[in-house]
Amino acid sequence: MVSYESYEEVFRASTDDPEGFWLAAAGGIDWDVVPLRALDASRAPFYRWFPDAELNVCHNALDRHVAAGRGEQAALVYDSPVTGVRRTYSYRELTEQVALFAGVLAGLGVGRGDRVVVYLPMVPEAVVAMLACARLGAVHSVVFGGFAAPELAARIDDAAPKVVVSASCGVEGARVIPYKPLLDRAVELAEHRPDACVVLQRPQLRAELGEGDVDWDEAVRAARPHACVSVTATDPLYILYTSGTTGKPKGVVRDCGGYAVALRWTMEAVYDVGPGEVMFTASDVGWVVGHSYIVYGPLLAGATTVLYEGKPVGTPDAGQFWRVAEEYRVKALFTAPTAFRAIKKVDPAGELARAYDLSELKYLFLAGERLDPETYRWAGELLGIPVVDHWWQTETGWPIVANPVGIERAPAKPGSSTWPLPGWDVRVLDAAGKPVPRGEEGADGAIVVKLPMPPGALTTLWNDDARFVSSYLSAYDGFYLTGDGGRIDEDGYVFVMGRTDDVINVAGHRLSTGSMEEVLASHPAVAECAVIGVADPLKGQVPRGFVVLKEGVTTAPDLVEGDLVRLVRERIGAVASLKDVCVVDALPKTRSGKILRRTMRGIADGLDEAVPSTVDDATVLDALRPVLIRGSAAEQ
């Protein structure tokens, strides 16, 4: 791999000679057939990377490290405060487990190109199942363990898996959630019938197995290890369904070669994590973050990855991230801003962090939703290390905009994810498709990426090329529509202000709810907040704010609400028209920690909003409904 002196140099290399740049990056991967071409644009906009090459992603993640003499190095650390189980797998042990489970799947008829749905909690077997699919050249589709049966059924019908891999139960805090009844119901609802269901029996709750069910442990004991199967670089590695979809699921397709090259490159350039170093990504394998930076990225780099089955708070306390960081000598921690807001709410002074030795922790990476400046400040002051905000999506597979600490760490600007990474030609366009001038305060527009996107981005949607084009490529000719709005300043820093549907129109004035949230979050009593635009017969829309207070705040809620209204008026102006701020116990979120702003807005507008399948705790949304409906369009 080529090393570069500065961000400017590496970015220029990626734009001046993308073919040469990505072929050089491909040197970080073992190939069965080495690529001679980087990009095939003959079927644009269906671009393909390394079309003449062959490889196996599992070999790159596991076997090659064993062959290089590092088989006894820790590959996977499993830490489960909800069950009390901790275990470390060396690269040799993990390779053996994956090879055996690949033998199980092959014995059930799974081969190259076949699909396998993985419906597991955060246990090592989830990683084993994913890598076993990759070993066979099969396509895995991970669905959150505990997802509702109709949602699982829709994904089974769309992916048409030969096998489903599941568990008897999941453990969510103090709750044990039976998975097998959900799986049985999903199979009953689905039109497609998988050939078999492999079930991992967990001691917290064993499941009764029926016809077509296979016990994981028994199958592994009877299996023979399976070798890696070489596939073309353009073959699909996995399908990942985007969260919050309605109707027919939208399955993002990731290829093998481009994804492996991109992730291997980002581990060095973006995260500064190399062989033998430890990365703790506090997410779930059901999300793209878990795919990229719990499983594939760290293992492709020969690093140690931490698989954590628990919450940032409450399992049992808000110090668990710090315990894990100390215990396993974590270099890079990656999580969502909402996790830090949850920790800040319970432990606003950060006292629990000071009880642990965090001297090995060098970076905190935050992504998944907008990082508000107040959370950025709090985390940075608490840890005394670089807090790296970076922005990407399920569709992109790896960061679009980041502070590339492995190349050059730029001075941070709160509210900005810093610079576009090499390969990502980021633009901001207005409604007419014209470029929005850089540096103009408040000159926000739609953030887009000029095609082709770099290796590792989605290649299409599963069995739906037309929807891929209509969803992402039709709004602006020659560009991928991210769906986010923001601006680029005079220094090239990208400010992502949120989804474009979070820009509200108040009496003809376009206002960003993200800007209002920044103001609310700056108040010393506020732990987290959300601002939504609701329908108004006079002004079109008006903003409403919802805040959760930090633990230990004694100020009366109505006084805090009044302070917040005044604060927005002072910092944004009367045009913001934020006159309704309500203190609530909690905000409804997805399981990845994103606040369900769109659902909240629909309820406030009097729509019959169903509970999204991705909701983390439906009782929070139910408790908030009466507050949202108060003063809604339905009552006016």
VOKOL-538037 format. One record per residue: x, y, z of N, C-alpha, C in turn. Coordinates in pm, whole numbers, plus 50000, padded with zeros to 5 digits. Example, Ala and Ser with C-alpha at 12.3 -4.5 7.8 and 13.67 -1.06 7.14 Angstrom:
BEGIN
513194943150780512304955050780513204967050780/512854977550708513674989450714512905000350787/
This chain:
BEGIN
500844988050000500005000050000500885012650000/500455022849929501205035149917500935043950038/501985049950095501795059250207501855073550155/501125082250222501045096150179501385105350296/501885117050263502335126450365501195134550425/500165137350346499115146350393497775142550332/496725147750393495385145450340495275150850198/495795162950176495675169050043496325160249937/497475154449972498185146049877497405133349845/496865126949948496145114449925494825116949853/494145127749888492885130649821493115133849673/494165141549645494485144849506494845132349427/495545123149489495895110549421494645102649385/493645102949475492415095349449491565101549340/491675114549320490875121349217491615122049083/492955123949088493735125048964493885111548895/494045101048974494255087648917493535077249002/492185077148999491465067549083491815053049051/492085050148924492465036448886493735032248959/494745040648951496015037449017495895037549168/495115046849220494965047949365494355035249424/493245030549365492565018949424493255005849391/493985005249280494814993449256495934992549358/496485004049397497495004049502496904999749635/495705004749666495035000749790494724985849791/494474980249673494184965949663495374957349703/496554963449713497734956149758497644951749903/496694957149978496494953050116495684940350131/495244934550020494374922650021495084911149950/494854898949998495314886949927494314883449818/494814881149696493944877949582494284864149529/493264856849487493494844549412493824847949267/493164857949214493514863849084493644878849107/494854884049088495144898049120494464907349019/493834918249066493154927348973494144934948886/493844935848759494604944248666493834956948631/492524956548656491664968348634490994971848767/490814984748789490114988848911488624990348886/488244997948785486835001448767486304997048632/485114990848635484374987748512483154997048508/483175006748416482085016348403481215013448282/481335001548225480624998548100479114997948119/478644995348243477204994548267476735005848359/477395017148353477025028448439475525031148430/474855034148544475435037048675475665024748763/475675012848704475975000748781477474997948768/478245005348848479695004248843480164991748917/481274986048870481844974248933483344976348954/483804972549075485214974249109485944960849102/487154961249047488054949749034487364938048962/486814940648843485974930648776486734918248731/488054919048718488824907648667489494899748779/489154902648905489884896749017489044886249090/489744877749166489094867649249489754867249386/488954864049488489444863649626488444856349713/488804854749841487834850449942487994859650062/486914865950103486964875950210487274869350344/486734857450369487024850550494488514847250506/489124842750397490564840250398491314852850440/490904864350385491574876850417491364881050562/490204877550618489894881350756490514871950859/490764859350821491214849450920492454841750876/492314833350776493354823450742494714829850717/494744841050650496044846750614496824851250736/496104855250843496804859350965497404847351035/496684836151031497214823751087498444819451009/498344820150876499474816250791500674825350812/500434837550853501534847050876502164845451014/501694835451091502314832751220501664839951338/500484845651315499824852951424498554845951471/498564832651460497374825051496496974825951641/497924828551731497594829051874497214843151920/497294852751830496844866351866495334866551883/494854874651974493404876151994492774882151869/491744875451820490974880651706489674886751754/488964879551841487624883651885487534882452036/487134893352100486864893452243485354894852262/484764885252330483324885652359483134889752504/482444900752524482204905952659480714908452675/480084900852765478634901352782478274904152927/478164916852965477754919753103476334915153134/475494912953033474114908653060474044893753094/475074886153059475094871953095476284868353184/477234877553197478414874853278479474866553207/479354864453077480284856153001481314864952931/482574860852941483644867452867484524856552807/484904858352682485754848452618486544855052507/487794850652492488654855652386488964844352289/488814847052159489114837452053490374842151981/491354833451970492534836651890492154835451742/493044840451656492784838951513492714824251473/493534815851534493484801551504492144795551548/491704798751670490444793251720489254798051637/489254810851603488134816151526488104810051386/489284808251327489334801851195488784787751201/489144780351304488654766651318487134766351334/486594775351417485154775751439484414779351310/484944788951237484304793251112484354782051008/485494775250998485614764450901484634753250931/484444750051060483494739651098482054743751066/481714756351097480334760351069480094761850919/481134765250845481004765050699480694750850653/481294740950721480984727050689479544723550721/479004729150830477584727150864476694732550753/476964744850711476144751150608476254743650475/477484739450442477654731950316476874718850322/476844712650441476094700250457474594702250441/474144714350462472724717750444472434722750303/473434721750217473224725250076473584739450039/474204746950131474554760950101475844761250020/475814768449911476984769949826477134784249778/478054786249686478344799549634477064806049578/476794818249623475654825849574474364823449650/474294812549730473084810149810473014820149924/471794822949968471624832450078471374825250210/471864831650317471654826850454471234838750538/470064837850601469624848350693470174845250832/470814855050893471394853651026470564862051124/469904855151216468954861551310469424858251451/470504864851492471194861451616471424873751703/471544871651834471934882651923473434885351911/473954893951997475364897551994476184886852066/476364875751998477144864652049478204860951945/479284854251984480344850951888479834843151768/478794835051789478264827151679477734835751565/477344848251593476914857251486478084860351392/479244863051451480444865551370480844852951295/480784841551364481124828751301480224826051181/478924828351196477984825651086478254834650967/478504847450992478784856750882480034852550805/481104849550879482364845950814482274832250746/481464823250802481284810250738480604811750602/479634820750595479014823650465480044828850366/480834838450412481874844050325482854833250282/483134823750369484074812950337483554804450221/482234802550218481614794250114481284802049987/481424815349992480954823449879479454825349882/478834822149996477404824450014477164838950056/475924843350049475554857250077474774857550208/475314864450309474574865150434473714877750441/472614876550512471764888050539471424887850687/472064896750761471884897150906470644905350938/469744899451014468544906251061468624906651213/468364918151270468444919751415467734908451488/468414902151580467744892651667466644899651745/465454893851746464344900051817463464908651729/463844910351599462974917651508461614910851501/460564918651481459214913251476459084903051363/458214893151385458044882251289457664887051149/456724896551133456394901050996457584907450924/458424914750999459594920950936460604910350895/460794900450981461704889450946461154881750826/459844879550822459224872450711459444879850579/459324893050583459514901050461460934899550409/461894898950499463294897450458463584883250409/462934873450469463064859750421462524858650279/461384864850255460814864450120461694871650019/462304882750059463104890549965464434883649936/465104878550038466424872450020466324857849975/465204851250005465004837149970466164828450018/466424828250148467574820750200467364805750195/468464798550176468414783950185468354779750331/469024787450418469084784250561468904796950641/468244795850757468194806650856468974801950979/469834810751031470614807651151470094816551264/469674810351374469074817951482469524812451617/468884817451723469184813251860467884811051935/467994804452047466804802152129466294815052191/467214824452220466784836952284467854847552272/467454859752304468374870852320468224876352460/469214884052504469164890152637469294905252620/468254912352654468224927052643468104932952782/469234936852839469204941752977468784930553071/467684932753143467174922553234466174913253168/465844915853041464824907852973465444896752890/464834885252897465184874152807464094873352701/464484874652575463524875252465463574862152386/462514854252387462494841852308462524845052158/463494839352087463604841451944462844830951864/462844818651913462304807751833460824809751797/459974814251888458584816951846458494827551738/459354837751744459364848051641459794842151507/460834833851511461314827451388460244818151330/459624810151416458574800851368457434808451302/457034819451364455944827451309456354833851176/457604838351167458084844451044458094834350929/458574822350958458584811850855457164808350812/456234808650908454834806050877454244816950787/454624829450813454094840750735454734841850597/455974837750585456704839550460456214829850352/456274834450229455964825750116457144816550085/458364821750104459544813450081459804804650203/460174792250179460474782850287461954779250284/462724783150387464114778650393464184763650413/465274757650367465434743250380465634738950525/466274747650604466564744050743466764756650827/466574755050957466874765751053467864760151156/469034766051162470034762151262469814770651386/469664764251502469314771351625470414769451730/470954780651777471914780651888471134780552019/471294770252099470604769252228471404776852334/470794787252389471444794952495470924790452632/471764790652735471344785552866470244793852931/470094806452893469064814952954467664810152919/467494804052803466184798752762466404789352644/466144776652664466284766952556464974766252477/465104763552348463934763052261463604748652225/462334746352200461914733252151462084733052000/462864723451951463144722651808462114713851739/461784717651616460804710151540461374704951410/460514701051320460934695751191461684706451112/462814702651058463614712050981464574720251065/464504718951199465414726351287466664718051314/467794724951324469084718451346469734724851468/470174716751563470854721851681472284725751643/472654738251673473984743551635475094734651687/475114731951818476224724651879476334710551822/475214703751808475254690251753475774690251610/475334699951532475764700651392477264703351381/477774712251466479204715451461480034703351501/479574695951603480324684051646480424673651534/479434673151450479414663251342480024668351213/480394681051208480834687151082482314684951054/482674686350927484064686650885484374700750837/485584705650866485924719350825485904720950673/485494732650630485384735550486486414746150447/487024744350334488024753850284487364766250225/488164776650204487664789050143487374786749994/486294792649947485884791649807486204804949739/486934804249631487284816449558486064821649480/485834834749488484724841049416485254853149341/484474858249248484884870449179484684882349272/485474892549251485414904449336484044911049331/483334909349220482034915849204480884907449260/481164895249308480114887249370479614894049497/478324892349530477824898449654478364891349778/478724899249877479144893950007477964893150102/477134903750101475964903650189474884912950139/473694910650192472544919550175472224925150312/472064938150321471704944350449470514953550426/469434950650496468214958450479468274971050562/467954982250499468024995050567466934995950672/467245002750780466305003950891465145012850854/463975009750909462805018250892462105016750759/462445006550680461765004950553460325000550572/459485004550480458085000050482457804993250350/456814984750348456514977350227457634967550197/457984966350070459054957250030460384962050086/461114953550157462394957850216463384962350109/464264971350149465264976950058466614971050095/467054960950020468254953550054469494958849985/470354965250061471614970450008472544958849978/473104958549858474014947849816475454952949824/476304945249896477724948549908478534937949836/479514942049758480344932449687481504927749774/482244917949723483344912049800484644920149787/485094922249664486404928249644486484942949683/485544950949633485574965149664485454967849813/484584960349879484364962050023485634958350101/486264947250066487474943050136488584953450120/488774958450000489804968449975489524981150055/488284985950048487934998450116488094997250267/487584986450326487664985050471489104983550518/489874975450447491284973950485491994987450481/491674995650380492295008950368491845018150480/490565017950515490075027150619490625023750756/490865011050785491395007650916492715014750943/493505016250840494785023050852494635038150841/493905042650739493865056950707492915064850795/491755059050827490735066350902490835063651051/491025050851089490955047051231492315045251296/493385044651218494735042951272494835030551361/494215019751317494245007151390494884996551301/495914989951355496644980151277496724966651345/497534957551293497644944051349497954944051498/497204936051573497444934651715496824945451801/496334956251742495694966851819494204963751837/493584970351934492224966551974491234977551937/490144973351870489054982451835487784977651901/487124986651971485854983652038484764991851971/483974985251888482844991651822481584987651895/481014997051968479834994352051478594996551966/478304986551885477134986851797476554972851797/475914969151687475314955951674475604950851534/475804937851521476094932451388474894933851294/473724937251347472564939751263472644952751186/473544961751226473704974551157474944974151069/475054983650979476204984350891477474986850971/477384994351080478564996851163479114983651216/478214974651256478654961651305479284953251196/478694953451076479274946150964480704951050936/480834964250924482094970050878483164970750985/482764974151111483804977151209483714969351340/482814959451347482954948851446483564936651378/483054933251261483444920651197484554922751093/484214928150977485144927250866486364936450877/486164949150908487284958550908488414954551000/488154952751131489244949151222489924935951185/489154925951143489754913051111490564913750981/490114921350884490904923150762492244929750793/492244938250896493474945250935494344937151030/493864925451074494624917651170494584923251310/493564931251339493414937151472492584927951560/492354932151684491474925251777490184933151787/489044926451772487754933251778486974928751900/486274938251963485484935352083484014934352044/483394923152080481954920952058481284922352194/480484932852211479924936452342478424934152342/477944925752433476514922952446476014930352570/475554942452549475104950652660474744964552613/474464973352706474084987152677475134996652732/475135009252686476085018852744475775022152889/474505020952928474095023353067473175011953110/473145009453241472155000053293472524985453286/473704982153232474094967953230475514966053285/475794968653410474844973753511474914988753532/475934995653479476055009953506476605017153384/476815030153396477275038453285478795038353271/479465029053339480915028153329481415016353250/480485009053185480894996753117481814999152998/481605009752923482505012552812483935014552863/484035021252978485365024153035485995011253089/485175002653147485694989753195486264981653079/485484980952970485934973452853487224979452796/487274992752789488454999452734489694996352817/489544996352950490694993353035491084978553026/490084969953036490344955553046491024949952923/490654954952804491194949252680492184958552611/492554969452679493554978852626493114984052488/491914989452486491304994252362492025006852313/492345007152184492945018952123491885028252066/490865022551999489835030651933488465025751977/487645035052025486255032352062485365039151959/484415031551907483505036551804482085033751852/481285044251862479885042451900479065054051843/477815054951884476925065451835476845076851937/476615089151891476485100251986475425097752093/474355090552057473305088152156473815080052275/474805071452252475375063952363476045073352463/476735083352411477395092852501476385102052568/475315105252499474285113352565473625105352677/473475092252657472915083752763473855083252882/475165081952856476145081752965476165095153036/476115106052960476135119453018474905121953104/473765116453063472535118253141472655111853279/473245099853284473345092553410474535097253493/475625100653426476875104253494477395117353437/476685128453461477035140953394478425146153425/478965142753542480315147253576481395137753527/480995126353470481965116753419482795109953526/482225108553644482985102753755483355088153731/482475080553665482755066453643483965064453552/484145073253455485285071953365486605073453440/486605081553544487855084153618488265072453705/487395062653718487715050853798488515040653719/488725042953589489405033253504490645039253440/491595030653408492805034753339492515034653188/492405046453132492085047852990493285052752910/494465050052961495685055352897495935049352759/495385037252732495585031152601494585036252498/493525042852544492475047752453492945060452384/493095059752252493655070952176492615078852099/491515072252060490515078951977489105074852019/488195084452009486765081652017486155085451883/485545075651815484865078051687483365077451710/482655087351658481205088051673480555089451537/479495081651514478765082151387477395076051408/476555077051305475215071051310474115081351315/474445093151365473515104451369474355116851389/473735128251381474495140751392475095142251532/476385145651537477065148251664476905163051697/476095165851799475895179751837477135184951908/477445197851894478665203451954478765201452105/477645201252177477705199652322478195185652360/477695175452294478175161852321479635160452279/480015166652169481405166852125482295172952233/481865184252287482655190952390482765182452516/481635176852561481615169052684482525156852674/482435149652561483255137652543484735141152537/485055151952466486455155952454487055160052586/486315167652665486825172052795486925160352893/485995150952882486015139452973487215130452945/487485127552816488495117652782489865123552749/489895136152708491165142452675491845136252553/491065130752461491585124652339490815130152219/491305128252096490535132851980489175126251972/488135134451956486785129551931486535131451782/486385120451711486315120851565484875118251521/484225128851478482895127651419483075123351274/482355113251232482415109651091481025105351045/480815107050914479475105850857479475095750745/478545086250754478365076450647477015070050663/476715060250577475375054550571475445039550547/474315032850571474225018650537474645016550392/474195025350306474445023750163475935025050128/476655033450201478045036150160479035025950216/478705019450328479555008850380480745013350461/481195025450439482325031150514482215046350507/482995053650586482785068150597482945075850467/482025085350449482115094850338482985106750380/482715111750501483415123550553483965119950690/485235123250714485855119950842487125128150859/487645127850980488965133251008489925121351000/490705120150892491495107950869492745107450956/492585102951080493675103951178494885095551140/494695085351055495835077251012496665083850904/496145094650845496885102050743497325115450799/496345123450838496615136750893495405140950975/495645143551104494525147851188494365162951176/493225166951121492965181051098492425187551225/492575200751239491905207651349490405205651339/489785201751447488355198751444487525211551446/486355210851385485365221451394484085215151447/483655218651567482415212851622481255214551525/480525203551505479405203751412479755198851273/481085196951247481525192151116482185178551130/481965169851031482645156851025483995158050957/484445169850927485725173450867485685171950715/486565163950657486785164050511486205151850442/485845153050313485505141050235486725131950226/486495119050241487595109550230487915106750083/489115101950055489475098549917488445089249854/488085092549731487085084749659485695090849663/485475099949758484145105849774484185120449726/483595122949611483495136349555482175142449602/482235149549714481035154449782480705168549732/479455170649697478975183749652477725187549731/477385200349730476125205249787475375212549677/474145207849649473365213449539472065219349592/471575229449521470275235049558469165227249487/467925231749505466785224149451466815223249300/467485232849234467575232749088468785224849038/469555219249129470725211549090471975219849070/471935232549112473095241249097473945240749224/475285241849211476145241249328475865252749426/475835249449554475685259549658477075264849690/477285278049685478625283549710479145279549848/480445276949855481055273249982481195285550072/481145282850200481475293250297480365302650332/479215301550266478125310650298477335305250416/477385312250527476685307750646475195306250618/474695294650650473265292150629472915287550490/473935286650400473655282550263473665267350254/472655261250310472555246650308471895241950180/472175229650143471555223350029471565208350046/471285201249938471295186649941472725181649922/473175172850011474515167249998474445155249903/475285155549801475305144949700476745140549679/476915129049613478235123749579478275121449428/479295126849364479445124949220479785110349191/479135104749091479405091049050480675090248965/481385078948971481075066949048481495068349193/480775061549279481195060849418482375051149429/483165052349535484375044049547484065029549581/485075020949583484855006949622484195006049759/483354995749776482714993349906481324999149919/480965008549832479605013949835478655003749774/477355005649800476384996249745476484995749593/476274983849539476324982249394474924982749333/473914979049412472514979849371471664976049491/470364974449470469474968549569469134954449526/468984945549621468774931449590467524929449503/467744923849385466664920849291465834933149253/466434945049259465644957049228466534968349177/467084966549058467924977048998467134989948977/465874988548939465065000448910464885008949036/464655002449148464475009849273465785016249317/466905009549291468215015349320468375028749248/468035028949121468165041249043467175051749090/465915047849110464895057749148465125063249288/465635055049379465825059449518467035068349535/468105065649460469385072149490469975080349376/469635077249251470365083049139469535091949048/468235093149074467375100148979467185115049011/467425119149136467155133149173468085142749102/469365139149092470365147649027471185138848933/471175141748807471845133448708473345132748736/473845120348747475275118348769475695118748915/474705119349006475025120349148474225110349230/474835105749340474155097749442473545107349544/472255105949569471555114549665471665108349804/472325115249895472505109850030471245111050115/470385120650082469205123150165469485132150282/470745136450298471115145650405471355159550348/471135169450431471375183250392472485189350474/473105199750420474175206450493474925216050404/476185218450440476975228250365478455224350372/479255230550287480705229250290481275243250309/482165244850409482675258250435483895261250348/484455273150370485555277650285486815269250300/486935261550410488085252850432487835238450386/486675236150322486375222850274485755213650377/485445219050496484815211050600483325209150567/482855196850585481465193550555480655193750684/479555201150682478635201850795477335195050755/477065183450814475845176050785474825179850891/473745186150850472775191550946471605182150971/471555171050900470465161450921469765158150792/468785149250801468025145250684467345157450622/467235157350490466645168950424465205171150465/464515160650510463135162650555463095168150698/464275170850758464325177550887464555192550871/464515197350747464485211750722463025215850716/462625225150800461215228850806461015242750747/459805245250703459455257850641458485265350732/458995275650799458185283550893457885297050828/456655298650784456225311250721457175315450609/457585305750528458455308850415459935308550446/460295307050573461705306350613462115291850630/463165287550557463675273950572464645273450689/464315265050786465115264250908465515249850936/466725248250986467225234951020466875231551164/466185220351182465915215951319467205212251390/468225208051314469515204951375470135217051442/469975228851382470525241051443469825244051576/468515241751580467785244051704468185233851810/468405221451767468845211351862470195214751922/471075220851843472375225151895472185234652012/471255243951998471005253752103470445246952227/469465238352210468875231352324469915222852397/470755215952321471755207152381472815214652457/472995227552429474015235452498473605239252640/472325237552673471855241052808472415230952908/472945235453021473605226353115472695215753176/471375217553169470465207753229470045196853130/470345198753001469805189952897470785178552865/470255166152871471055154352834470935151452685/469725151752631469515149652489468205156252447/468045158152317466885165652271466545161952128/465345166152087464905164751948463985176351916/464125181651795463215192051746462565186751619/461255187751612460525183451492459665195051442/459385194851313458465204651256457095198651242/456065205251297454705199951288453835209751209/452785204451150451915212551065451245223651144/451155235451082450515246951145449675254051039/448395256951067447525262850964447935276850921/448665283951008449055297550976450435298250911/451415291450971452805292650927453285280950842/452435271350816452865259650740453435248950831/454495252550901455095243951002455605252451117/455625246651234456275252751349457105242051420/458205246251482459035236451552458505233451692/458675221151734458415217151873459635209751924/460025213052048461215207152107460875197552220/461665186952231461495177052338462875174352398/462985175652530464295174152594464205164352710/465305157252731465485148452846466545154952933/466265155953062467195162653152468225152953209/469365158353248470405150453311469935145553448/470515134453492470235129453626470685139853728/469885141853830470265150953937469855165353918/469265168753804468795182553781467585185153870/467655195853950466575199054044465705210653999/466115217553893465325228753843463975223653792/462915230853821461575226753778461525226153625/460865215853570460815214353424460285226653352/459255233253409458695244753338459685256353330/460565257553430461585267953425462625264753318/463005251953308463955247953204463345250353066/462075246953049461395248952921461405263652882/461135272552978461155286852949462535291752912/463565286652983464945290352951465295286452808/464845274652768465205269652636464535277752525/463295281552544462605289852445463355303052428/463745309252541464485321952535465845320052468/466495308752496467825306352442467785305252289/466805298252236466675297052090466385310652029/465545318452094465225331752042466475340552037/467325339352140468545347452146469545343452039/469695330452015470775325751928470375324251783/469105321351757468655319551619467745330951575/466985336051669466095347151638464635343251647/463785353451646462345351051659461795342951542/462485343551426461995336451309461935321351334/462745316351427462725302051458461375297751511/460705306751581459345304451627459205291951715/460295288651788460225277251880459675282052013/458385279652032457715284152154457245272552240/457415260352190456895248652259458025238752282/458545238652405459575229052445459035221252563/459155208152557458575199552661459645190252719/459735189952850460615180352917459925166752922/460605156352876460045142752875461025133252942/460545121552977461405111653045462405105152951/462005102852827462875096152731462405099152590/463295097452494462975099352353462955085652283/461995083452194461945070552124463085069252024/463705057352022464865055351937464805041851867/465585040951760465825027951698466845020551783/467035007851750468004999951825469435004551801/469675012351696471005017851673471165031351742/470105036251807470205048651882469725061051811/469185059751690468685071551619467305075151672/467105087951699465815092651749464785092051636/463595087251667462555085151566461815098351538/462525107851480461945121051457460795120451356/460965112551251459915111851148458625106051207/458755095751288457575089951351456925099851447/457745106951525457225117051617456455127751540/457015132051428456365142451349455025137651294/454985125151248453735119751195452645119351300/452995115051421452015114551530451535128651563/452485138051571452115151851602451235157951494/451395153251370450565158351260449225151251249/448965142251344447675135551346447575123451258/448715118451210448705106551125448655093951210/448185083251151448105070451222449435063251203/450425067351282451765061951268451885048551341/452295038451268452555025451330453905025851402/454085016851497455365015851566456375009751470/457485016551440458455011151344459074998151395/459434989651302460034976751340461374978651407/462004990051385463344992351438463344998651577/462175001051637462105007951765462784999651873/463525006351961464234999352068463294995652182/462425005152219461485002752330460175009752296/459185002052254457915007752209457185015152320/457455011752447456765018452558457145033152567/458365036452524458785050552525457945058552427/457725053052308456905059752208455455060752254/454955050152315453575050252364453385061052470/454375062652558454285072752664454325086852607/455005088452493455155101752434453975105752347/453185096252302452075099352210451165110452261/450685109852387449775120552433450425134452429/451725134952456452435147752451452545152752308/452815143552214452925147452074451585152152018/450515145252056449185148552002448695161952056/449115165452178448695178252235449085189752141/448105197252095448375208552007448685204751864/448425191951829448745187351693447725192651594/448045190451466447135194751360445785188051373/445775175851429444525168551442443575175251540/444115183051634443275189251735442905203651701/443555209051595443345223251567442095225351483/
